[in-house]
Amino acid sequence: LPAIVPFDFLNLVLYDAASNTMRLHILETTTGIEPDVPEMEFSQEDSPSGWVYLHQESLVIPDVHVETRWPKVMDVLKRNRVVSSCWLPLTTAQHRLGALMFGFGSGGPLESQLDFMRQIAAQVAVAVDNALNFEKAEQYQRQLARERDRLQVLLEITNALVSELDIRELFPSITACLRRVMPSEY
């Protein structure tokens, strides 16, 4: 990708609905310096990614030294030697996810690069959405497995209750069922 779009920073900023913030994920830097990012989350109002997320439009900032709307983010970009940046919405047919940011140490994106970056953002949005959906599916699968195990124990206890008529045999049967899912000493 850097051979086609000569960026210095590539950041993914995802919307976090629980905290109503934009969460920064640095994907790549080509400058060889460690990025100086004191805060990994920004409110929607305090970041260009929030603006892009809300308006679903690309945003090109030709010079971060002149931009006044998002001072915290612009300070971070300046400290990391980013001169211009391009923020693109990450959106699929089902979800708004956040923004993809290309940062440039010198110059900025050409119009032809901007079209290509939009195509990249569309592909990244699909990949991110797939990854998030996969995580949710795994979480649901674990939840269903726990529920299945719980119901299995209840069925075994119920079977023991209806099949064991002698109380001296009933308690060890119930204990054996419970011990498989809740190990105990006493």
PyMOL commands that set and color helices and strands:
alter all, ss='L'
color gray80, all
select helices_A, chain A and resi 44-46+48-55+71-79+111-163+167-181
alter helices_A, ss='H'
color red, helices_A
select strands_A, chain A and resi 9-16+21-29+41-43+59-61+84-91+96-104
alter strands_A, ss='S'
color yellow, strands_A
deselect
rebuild
show_as cartoon
